[in-house]
């Protein structure tokens, strides 16, 4: 997953038992065939409402991140349960800015909610990275159903401390994985004070280091490492245009 933008009672989440389809105990195989997928909905920690926009800032570095749920959707065709199936997904756009306010990266992430469990599945992303030399790279882009890539989970419907699962299943390209490392947290940001928040630690076998994200009920992502939520609003410029 790009900068960003991610629970269960282990039967509520459509996971196989750990060890089945898991790499280093991160579950990576999910019962997608049991899901009716929705492009809109509210997971306790992940909200897919059109035009919803979250703004983040890193006061020390001067960087910023804007996450917007677009009106647009995208259809993705992939094998599910031994059959080819087309899933309509929501598009969530992330725009990263440097300390000078210049755009660094734009990613369009594809998510859908499993109606049965409220798990939010991640089906891929388009990536534009604007390099200093004026070129644009697409490192990290992937799409479920292509080149062996499969959907992962960005946020389960029920938070269970200690859960470990794959967010991206695109071998050699994008393999972010998450672990639930804390719950019941209080978080203060410029956008408000939030309670009952949870912590998700992300890592990847493709590179070193970890990322820590905090999610709060009814809000979603409130902290991404040093980026903190400063504004919750709506984007009025987006036009609906289904793909």
MARDO-155575 format. One record per residue (C-alpha): residue in three letters; x, y negated, z negated. Coordinates in steps of 0.1 Angstrom, whole numbers, padded with zeros to 4 digits. Layout:
BEGIN
<rec><residuo>ALA</residuo><x>X</x><y>Y</y><z>Z</z></rec>
...
***
This chain:
BEGIN
<rec><residuo>UNK</residuo><x>0000</x><y>0000</y><z>0000</z></rec>
<rec><residuo>UNK</residuo><x>0012</x><y>-0035</y><z>0006</z></rec>
<rec><residuo>UNK</residuo><x>0016</x><y>-0059</y><z>-0023</z></rec>
<rec><residuo>UNK</residuo><x>-0016</x><y>-0050</y><z>-0038</z></rec>
<rec><residuo>UNK</residuo><x>-0037</x><y>-0042</y><z>-0038</z></rec>
<rec><residuo>UNK</residuo><x>-0057</x><y>0000</y><z>-0071</z></rec>
<rec><residuo>UNK</residuo><x>-0106</x><y>0074</y><z>-0133</z></rec>
<rec><residuo>UNK</residuo><x>-0126</x><y>0101</y><z>-0141</z></rec>
<rec><residuo>UNK</residuo><x>-0139</x><y>0127</y><z>-0162</z></rec>
<rec><residuo>UNK</residuo><x>-0119</x><y>0152</y><z>-0142</z></rec>
<rec><residuo>UNK</residuo><x>-0149</x><y>0167</y><z>-0126</z></rec>
<rec><residuo>UNK</residuo><x>-0163</x><y>0133</y><z>-0117</z></rec>
<rec><residuo>UNK</residuo><x>-0133</x><y>0125</y><z>-0096</z></rec>
<rec><residuo>UNK</residuo><x>-0131</x><y>0147</y><z>-0065</z></rec>
<rec><residuo>UNK</residuo><x>-0097</x><y>0160</y><z>-0073</z></rec>
<rec><residuo>UNK</residuo><x>-0083</x><y>0195</y><z>-0071</z></rec>
<rec><residuo>UNK</residuo><x>-0067</x><y>0206</y><z>-0103</z></rec>
<rec><residuo>UNK</residuo><x>-0032</x><y>0192</y><z>-0108</z></rec>
<rec><residuo>UNK</residuo><x>-0008</x><y>0215</y><z>-0090</z></rec>
<rec><residuo>UNK</residuo><x>-0032</x><y>0221</y><z>-0061</z></rec>
<rec><residuo>UNK</residuo><x>-0021</x><y>0198</y><z>-0033</z></rec>
<rec><residuo>UNK</residuo><x>0000</x><y>0179</y><z>-0058</z></rec>
<rec><residuo>UNK</residuo><x>0036</x><y>0167</y><z>-0054</z></rec>
<rec><residuo>UNK</residuo><x>0054</x><y>0162</y><z>-0087</z></rec>
<rec><residuo>UNK</residuo><x>0020</x><y>0164</y><z>-0104</z></rec>
<rec><residuo>UNK</residuo><x>0004</x><y>0136</y><z>-0084</z></rec>
<rec><residuo>UNK</residuo><x>-0029</x><y>0150</y><z>-0070</z></rec>
<rec><residuo>UNK</residuo><x>-0030</x><y>0144</y><z>-0033</z></rec>
<rec><residuo>UNK</residuo><x>-0058</x><y>0166</y><z>-0020</z></rec>
<rec><residuo>UNK</residuo><x>-0094</x><y>0154</y><z>-0025</z></rec>
<rec><residuo>UNK</residuo><x>-0128</x><y>0169</y><z>-0017</z></rec>
<rec><residuo>UNK</residuo><x>-0138</x><y>0143</y><z>0008</z></rec>
<rec><residuo>UNK</residuo><x>-0165</x><y>0166</y><z>0023</z></rec>
<rec><residuo>UNK</residuo><x>-0186</x><y>0160</y><z>-0009</z></rec>
<rec><residuo>UNK</residuo><x>-0187</x><y>0123</y><z>-0003</z></rec>
<rec><residuo>UNK</residuo><x>-0212</x><y>0100</y><z>0014</z></rec>
<rec><residuo>UNK</residuo><x>-0189</x><y>0069</y><z>0020</z></rec>
<rec><residuo>UNK</residuo><x>-0201</x><y>0034</y><z>0015</z></rec>
<rec><residuo>UNK</residuo><x>-0184</x><y>0001</y><z>0026</z></rec>
<rec><residuo>UNK</residuo><x>-0200</x><y>-0019</y><z>-0002</z></rec>
<rec><residuo>UNK</residuo><x>-0203</x><y>-0013</y><z>-0039</z></rec>
<rec><residuo>UNK</residuo><x>-0189</x><y>-0019</y><z>-0073</z></rec>
<rec><residuo>UNK</residuo><x>-0165</x><y>0004</y><z>-0090</z></rec>
<rec><residuo>UNK</residuo><x>-0158</x><y>-0007</y><z>-0126</z></rec>
<rec><residuo>UNK</residuo><x>-0123</x><y>-0019</y><z>-0116</z></rec>
<rec><residuo>UNK</residuo><x>-0126</x><y>-0024</y><z>-0079</z></rec>
<rec><residuo>UNK</residuo><x>-0153</x><y>-0044</y><z>-0062</z></rec>
<rec><residuo>UNK</residuo><x>-0162</x><y>-0044</y><z>-0025</z></rec>
<rec><residuo>UNK</residuo><x>-0184</x><y>-0074</y><z>-0020</z></rec>
<rec><residuo>UNK</residuo><x>-0182</x><y>-0093</y><z>0013</z></rec>
<rec><residuo>UNK</residuo><x>-0164</x><y>-0127</y><z>0011</z></rec>
<rec><residuo>UNK</residuo><x>-0152</x><y>-0120</y><z>-0025</z></rec>
<rec><residuo>UNK</residuo><x>-0118</x><y>-0136</y><z>-0029</z></rec>
<rec><residuo>UNK</residuo><x>-0092</x><y>-0134</y><z>-0056</z></rec>
<rec><residuo>UNK</residuo><x>-0062</x><y>-0157</y><z>-0058</z></rec>
<rec><residuo>UNK</residuo><x>-0030</x><y>-0150</y><z>-0076</z></rec>
<rec><residuo>UNK</residuo><x>0001</x><y>-0170</y><z>-0084</z></rec>
<rec><residuo>UNK</residuo><x>0036</x><y>-0163</y><z>-0098</z></rec>
<rec><residuo>UNK</residuo><x>0044</x><y>-0195</y><z>-0116</z></rec>
<rec><residuo>UNK</residuo><x>0082</x><y>-0188</y><z>-0119</z></rec>
<rec><residuo>UNK</residuo><x>0088</x><y>-0177</y><z>-0083</z></rec>
<rec><residuo>UNK</residuo><x>0061</x><y>-0199</y><z>-0067</z></rec>
<rec><residuo>UNK</residuo><x>0047</x><y>-0171</y><z>-0047</z></rec>
<rec><residuo>UNK</residuo><x>0010</x><y>-0165</y><z>-0041</z></rec>
<rec><residuo>UNK</residuo><x>-0013</x><y>-0137</y><z>-0030</z></rec>
<rec><residuo>UNK</residuo><x>-0049</x><y>-0141</y><z>-0017</z></rec>
<rec><residuo>UNK</residuo><x>-0071</x><y>-0110</y><z>-0015</z></rec>
<rec><residuo>UNK</residuo><x>-0104</x><y>-0112</y><z>0005</z></rec>
<rec><residuo>UNK</residuo><x>-0131</x><y>-0086</y><z>0011</z></rec>
<rec><residuo>UNK</residuo><x>-0140</x><y>-0093</y><z>0047</z></rec>
<rec><residuo>UNK</residuo><x>-0175</x><y>-0090</y><z>0063</z></rec>
<rec><residuo>UNK</residuo><x>-0158</x><y>-0069</y><z>0090</z></rec>
<rec><residuo>UNK</residuo><x>-0157</x><y>-0031</y><z>0087</z></rec>
<rec><residuo>UNK</residuo><x>-0137</x><y>-0005</y><z>0106</z></rec>
<rec><residuo>UNK</residuo><x>-0147</x><y>0030</y><z>0117</z></rec>
<rec><residuo>UNK</residuo><x>-0120</x><y>0057</y><z>0112</z></rec>
<rec><residuo>UNK</residuo><x>-0122</x><y>0092</y><z>0126</z></rec>
<rec><residuo>UNK</residuo><x>-0104</x><y>0120</y><z>0108</z></rec>
<rec><residuo>UNK</residuo><x>-0108</x><y>0157</y><z>0099</z></rec>
<rec><residuo>UNK</residuo><x>-0128</x><y>0162</y><z>0067</z></rec>
<rec><residuo>UNK</residuo><x>-0137</x><y>0197</y><z>0055</z></rec>
<rec><residuo>UNK</residuo><x>-0126</x><y>0213</y><z>0088</z></rec>
<rec><residuo>UNK</residuo><x>-0147</x><y>0189</y><z>0110</z></rec>
<rec><residuo>UNK</residuo><x>-0140</x><y>0156</y><z>0127</z></rec>
<rec><residuo>UNK</residuo><x>-0159</x><y>0129</y><z>0109</z></rec>
<rec><residuo>UNK</residuo><x>-0162</x><y>0091</y><z>0114</z></rec>
<rec><residuo>UNK</residuo><x>-0161</x><y>0070</y><z>0082</z></rec>
<rec><residuo>UNK</residuo><x>-0170</x><y>0033</y><z>0082</z></rec>
<rec><residuo>UNK</residuo><x>-0146</x><y>0015</y><z>0059</z></rec>
<rec><residuo>UNK</residuo><x>-0145</x><y>-0020</y><z>0043</z></rec>
<rec><residuo>UNK</residuo><x>-0116</x><y>-0043</y><z>0053</z></rec>
<rec><residuo>UNK</residuo><x>-0098</x><y>-0060</y><z>0025</z></rec>
<rec><residuo>UNK</residuo><x>-0072</x><y>-0086</y><z>0036</z></rec>
<rec><residuo>UNK</residuo><x>-0042</x><y>-0095</y><z>0016</z></rec>
<rec><residuo>UNK</residuo><x>-0021</x><y>-0126</y><z>0025</z></rec>
<rec><residuo>UNK</residuo><x>0012</x><y>-0132</y><z>0008</z></rec>
<rec><residuo>UNK</residuo><x>0028</x><y>-0166</y><z>0006</z></rec>
<rec><residuo>UNK</residuo><x>0064</x><y>-0176</y><z>-0003</z></rec>
<rec><residuo>UNK</residuo><x>0074</x><y>-0205</y><z>-0026</z></rec>
<rec><residuo>UNK</residuo><x>0071</x><y>-0229</y><z>0003</z></rec>
<rec><residuo>UNK</residuo><x>0036</x><y>-0219</y><z>0011</z></rec>
<rec><residuo>UNK</residuo><x>0046</x><y>-0201</y><z>0042</z></rec>
<rec><residuo>UNK</residuo><x>0029</x><y>-0169</y><z>0051</z></rec>
<rec><residuo>UNK</residuo><x>0051</x><y>-0138</y><z>0045</z></rec>
<rec><residuo>UNK</residuo><x>0027</x><y>-0109</y><z>0052</z></rec>
<rec><residuo>UNK</residuo><x>-0008</x><y>-0101</y><z>0062</z></rec>
<rec><residuo>UNK</residuo><x>-0022</x><y>-0067</y><z>0056</z></rec>
<rec><residuo>UNK</residuo><x>-0057</x><y>-0054</y><z>0063</z></rec>
<rec><residuo>UNK</residuo><x>-0065</x><y>-0024</y><z>0041</z></rec>
<rec><residuo>UNK</residuo><x>-0093</x><y>0001</y><z>0047</z></rec>
<rec><residuo>UNK</residuo><x>-0114</x><y>0013</y><z>0018</z></rec>
<rec><residuo>UNK</residuo><x>-0146</x><y>0032</y><z>0012</z></rec>
<rec><residuo>UNK</residuo><x>-0165</x><y>0042</y><z>-0019</z></rec>
<rec><residuo>UNK</residuo><x>-0176</x><y>0078</y><z>-0025</z></rec>
<rec><residuo>UNK</residuo><x>-0213</x><y>0074</y><z>-0035</z></rec>
<rec><residuo>UNK</residuo><x>-0212</x><y>0106</y><z>-0056</z></rec>
<rec><residuo>UNK</residuo><x>-0183</x><y>0096</y><z>-0079</z></rec>
<rec><residuo>UNK</residuo><x>-0177</x><y>0059</y><z>-0073</z></rec>
<rec><residuo>UNK</residuo><x>-0141</x><y>0067</y><z>-0064</z></rec>
<rec><residuo>UNK</residuo><x>-0126</x><y>0042</y><z>-0040</z></rec>
<rec><residuo>UNK</residuo><x>-0107</x><y>0059</y><z>-0012</z></rec>
<rec><residuo>UNK</residuo><x>-0079</x><y>0043</y><z>0008</z></rec>
<rec><residuo>UNK</residuo><x>-0079</x><y>0051</y><z>0045</z></rec>
<rec><residuo>UNK</residuo><x>-0049</x><y>0031</y><z>0057</z></rec>
<rec><residuo>UNK</residuo><x>-0037</x><y>-0004</y><z>0065</z></rec>
<rec><residuo>UNK</residuo><x>-0025</x><y>-0027</y><z>0093</z></rec>
<rec><residuo>UNK</residuo><x>0005</x><y>-0047</y><z>0084</z></rec>
<rec><residuo>UNK</residuo><x>0021</x><y>-0078</y><z>0098</z></rec>
<rec><residuo>UNK</residuo><x>0054</x><y>-0089</y><z>0081</z></rec>
<rec><residuo>UNK</residuo><x>0067</x><y>-0122</y><z>0093</z></rec>
<rec><residuo>UNK</residuo><x>0105</x><y>-0121</y><z>0094</z></rec>
<rec><residuo>UNK</residuo><x>0129</x><y>-0150</y><z>0090</z></rec>
<rec><residuo>UNK</residuo><x>0140</x><y>-0147</y><z>0126</z></rec>
<rec><residuo>UNK</residuo><x>0105</x><y>-0152</y><z>0139</z></rec>
<rec><residuo>UNK</residuo><x>0098</x><y>-0115</y><z>0146</z></rec>
<rec><residuo>UNK</residuo><x>0069</x><y>-0096</y><z>0132</z></rec>
<rec><residuo>UNK</residuo><x>0073</x><y>-0061</y><z>0119</z></rec>
<rec><residuo>UNK</residuo><x>0047</x><y>-0035</y><z>0109</z></rec>
<rec><residuo>UNK</residuo><x>0065</x><y>-0014</y><z>0083</z></rec>
<rec><residuo>UNK</residuo><x>0042</x><y>0006</y><z>0061</z></rec>
<rec><residuo>UNK</residuo><x>0012</x><y>0006</y><z>0084</z></rec>
<rec><residuo>UNK</residuo><x>-0007</x><y>0039</y><z>0085</z></rec>
<rec><residuo>UNK</residuo><x>-0041</x><y>0053</y><z>0093</z></rec>
<rec><residuo>UNK</residuo><x>-0058</x><y>0084</y><z>0080</z></rec>
<rec><residuo>UNK</residuo><x>-0063</x><y>0109</y><z>0108</z></rec>
<rec><residuo>UNK</residuo><x>-0031</x><y>0099</y><z>0126</z></rec>
<rec><residuo>UNK</residuo><x>0004</x><y>0115</y><z>0124</z></rec>
<rec><residuo>UNK</residuo><x>-0006</x><y>0137</y><z>0095</z></rec>
<rec><residuo>UNK</residuo><x>-0019</x><y>0109</y><z>0073</z></rec>
<rec><residuo>UNK</residuo><x>-0048</x><y>0115</y><z>0049</z></rec>
<rec><residuo>UNK</residuo><x>-0069</x><y>0093</y><z>0026</z></rec>
<rec><residuo>UNK</residuo><x>-0057</x><y>0087</y><z>-0010</z></rec>
<rec><residuo>UNK</residuo><x>-0075</x><y>0071</y><z>-0039</z></rec>
<rec><residuo>UNK</residuo><x>-0069</x><y>0034</y><z>-0048</z></rec>
<rec><residuo>UNK</residuo><x>-0092</x><y>0035</y><z>-0079</z></rec>
<rec><residuo>UNK</residuo><x>-0111</x><y>0064</y><z>-0094</z></rec>
<rec><residuo>UNK</residuo><x>-0147</x><y>0058</y><z>-0105</z></rec>
<rec><residuo>UNK</residuo><x>-0139</x><y>0067</y><z>-0142</z></rec>
<rec><residuo>UNK</residuo><x>-0106</x><y>0057</y><z>-0158</z></rec>
<rec><residuo>UNK</residuo><x>-0089</x><y>0086</y><z>-0176</z></rec>
<rec><residuo>UNK</residuo><x>-0056</x><y>0079</y><z>-0193</z></rec>
<rec><residuo>UNK</residuo><x>-0027</x><y>0099</y><z>-0179</z></rec>
<rec><residuo>UNK</residuo><x>-0043</x><y>0106</y><z>-0145</z></rec>
<rec><residuo>UNK</residuo><x>-0018</x><y>0108</y><z>-0117</z></rec>
<rec><residuo>UNK</residuo><x>-0028</x><y>0107</y><z>-0080</z></rec>
<rec><residuo>UNK</residuo><x>-0017</x><y>0097</y><z>-0045</z></rec>
<rec><residuo>UNK</residuo><x>-0029</x><y>0064</y><z>-0032</z></rec>
<rec><residuo>UNK</residuo><x>-0014</x><y>0067</y><z>0002</z></rec>
<rec><residuo>UNK</residuo><x>-0008</x><y>0101</y><z>0020</z></rec>
<rec><residuo>UNK</residuo><x>0013</x><y>0091</y><z>0051</z></rec>
<rec><residuo>UNK</residuo><x>0045</x><y>0113</y><z>0050</z></rec>
<rec><residuo>UNK</residuo><x>0076</x><y>0092</y><z>0055</z></rec>
<rec><residuo>UNK</residuo><x>0057</x><y>0060</y><z>0060</z></rec>
<rec><residuo>UNK</residuo><x>0035</x><y>0052</y><z>0029</z></rec>
<rec><residuo>UNK</residuo><x>0034</x><y>0074</y><z>-0001</z></rec>
<rec><residuo>UNK</residuo><x>0024</x><y>0052</y><z>-0031</z></rec>
<rec><residuo>UNK</residuo><x>0012</x><y>0070</y><z>-0061</z></rec>
<rec><residuo>UNK</residuo><x>-0005</x><y>0059</y><z>-0093</z></rec>
<rec><residuo>UNK</residuo><x>-0005</x><y>0068</y><z>-0130</z></rec>
<rec><residuo>UNK</residuo><x>-0029</x><y>0055</y><z>-0156</z></rec>
<rec><residuo>UNK</residuo><x>-0006</x><y>0043</y><z>-0184</z></rec>
<rec><residuo>UNK</residuo><x>-0027</x><y>0022</y><z>-0207</z></rec>
<rec><residuo>UNK</residuo><x>-0063</x><y>0012</y><z>-0215</z></rec>
<rec><residuo>UNK</residuo><x>-0083</x><y>-0011</y><z>-0238</z></rec>
<rec><residuo>UNK</residuo><x>-0060</x><y>-0041</y><z>-0230</z></rec>
<rec><residuo>UNK</residuo><x>-0068</x><y>-0078</y><z>-0234</z></rec>
<rec><residuo>UNK</residuo><x>-0055</x><y>-0101</y><z>-0206</z></rec>
<rec><residuo>UNK</residuo><x>-0053</x><y>-0139</y><z>-0205</z></rec>
<rec><residuo>UNK</residuo><x>-0051</x><y>-0156</y><z>-0171</z></rec>
<rec><residuo>UNK</residuo><x>-0059</x><y>-0190</y><z>-0157</z></rec>
<rec><residuo>UNK</residuo><x>-0090</x><y>-0175</y><z>-0143</z></rec>
<rec><residuo>UNK</residuo><x>-0103</x><y>-0164</y><z>-0178</z></rec>
<rec><residuo>UNK</residuo><x>-0098</x><y>-0140</y><z>-0207</z></rec>
<rec><residuo>UNK</residuo><x>-0106</x><y>-0104</y><z>-0200</z></rec>
<rec><residuo>UNK</residuo><x>-0111</x><y>-0074</y><z>-0223</z></rec>
<rec><residuo>UNK</residuo><x>-0111</x><y>-0036</y><z>-0220</z></rec>
<rec><residuo>UNK</residuo><x>-0086</x><y>-0038</y><z>-0192</z></rec>
<rec><residuo>UNK</residuo><x>-0065</x><y>-0009</y><z>-0179</z></rec>
<rec><residuo>UNK</residuo><x>-0029</x><y>-0005</y><z>-0167</z></rec>
<rec><residuo>UNK</residuo><x>-0019</x><y>0014</y><z>-0135</z></rec>
<rec><residuo>UNK</residuo><x>0018</x><y>0021</y><z>-0128</z></rec>
<rec><residuo>UNK</residuo><x>0026</x><y>0026</y><z>-0092</z></rec>
<rec><residuo>UNK</residuo><x>0056</x><y>0043</y><z>-0076</z></rec>
<rec><residuo>UNK</residuo><x>0067</x><y>0059</y><z>-0044</z></rec>
<rec><residuo>UNK</residuo><x>0091</x><y>0088</y><z>-0036</z></rec>
<rec><residuo>UNK</residuo><x>0102</x><y>0066</y><z>-0006</z></rec>
<rec><residuo>UNK</residuo><x>0119</x><y>0040</y><z>-0028</z></rec>
<rec><residuo>UNK</residuo><x>0130</x><y>0033</y><z>-0063</z></rec>
<rec><residuo>UNK</residuo><x>0113</x><y>0011</y><z>-0088</z></rec>
<rec><residuo>UNK</residuo><x>0077</x><y>0008</y><z>-0102</z></rec>
<rec><residuo>UNK</residuo><x>0049</x><y>-0017</y><z>-0100</z></rec>
<rec><residuo>UNK</residuo><x>0025</x><y>-0025</y><z>-0128</z></rec>
<rec><residuo>UNK</residuo><x>-0010</x><y>-0036</y><z>-0121</z></rec>
<rec><residuo>UNK</residuo><x>-0038</x><y>-0046</y><z>-0146</z></rec>
<rec><residuo>UNK</residuo><x>-0075</x><y>-0042</y><z>-0137</z></rec>
<rec><residuo>UNK</residuo><x>-0104</x><y>-0055</y><z>-0158</z></rec>
<rec><residuo>UNK</residuo><x>-0140</x><y>-0044</y><z>-0158</z></rec>
<rec><residuo>UNK</residuo><x>-0162</x><y>-0064</y><z>-0135</z></rec>
<rec><residuo>UNK</residuo><x>-0132</x><y>-0083</y><z>-0121</z></rec>
<rec><residuo>UNK</residuo><x>-0108</x><y>-0059</y><z>-0105</z></rec>
<rec><residuo>UNK</residuo><x>-0071</x><y>-0067</y><z>-0102</z></rec>
<rec><residuo>UNK</residuo><x>-0059</x><y>-0094</y><z>-0126</z></rec>
<rec><residuo>UNK</residuo><x>-0022</x><y>-0089</y><z>-0126</z></rec>
<rec><residuo>UNK</residuo><x>0003</x><y>-0075</y><z>-0100</z></rec>
<rec><residuo>UNK</residuo><x>0037</x><y>-0075</y><z>-0118</z></rec>
<rec><residuo>UNK</residuo><x>0043</x><y>-0113</y><z>-0122</z></rec>
<rec><residuo>UNK</residuo><x>0014</x><y>-0124</y><z>-0100</z></rec>
<rec><residuo>UNK</residuo><x>-0016</x><y>-0134</y><z>-0122</z></rec>
<rec><residuo>UNK</residuo><x>-0052</x><y>-0141</y><z>-0113</z></rec>
<rec><residuo>UNK</residuo><x>-0059</x><y>-0179</y><z>-0111</z></rec>
<rec><residuo>UNK</residuo><x>-0092</x><y>-0180</y><z>-0092</z></rec>
<rec><residuo>UNK</residuo><x>-0122</x><y>-0159</y><z>-0084</z></rec>
<rec><residuo>UNK</residuo><x>-0143</x><y>-0173</y><z>-0055</z></rec>
<rec><residuo>UNK</residuo><x>-0157</x><y>-0167</y><z>-0020</z></rec>
<rec><residuo>UNK</residuo><x>-0143</x><y>-0170</y><z>0015</z></rec>
<rec><residuo>UNK</residuo><x>-0167</x><y>-0189</y><z>0037</z></rec>
<rec><residuo>UNK</residuo><x>-0147</x><y>-0186</y><z>0069</z></rec>
<rec><residuo>UNK</residuo><x>-0150</x><y>-0149</y><z>0076</z></rec>
<rec><residuo>UNK</residuo><x>-0172</x><y>-0138</y><z>0105</z></rec>
<rec><residuo>UNK</residuo><x>-0189</x><y>-0104</y><z>0106</z></rec>
<rec><residuo>UNK</residuo><x>-0174</x><y>-0083</y><z>0134</z></rec>
<rec><residuo>UNK</residuo><x>-0176</x><y>-0045</y><z>0130</z></rec>
<rec><residuo>UNK</residuo><x>-0149</x><y>-0025</y><z>0148</z></rec>
***
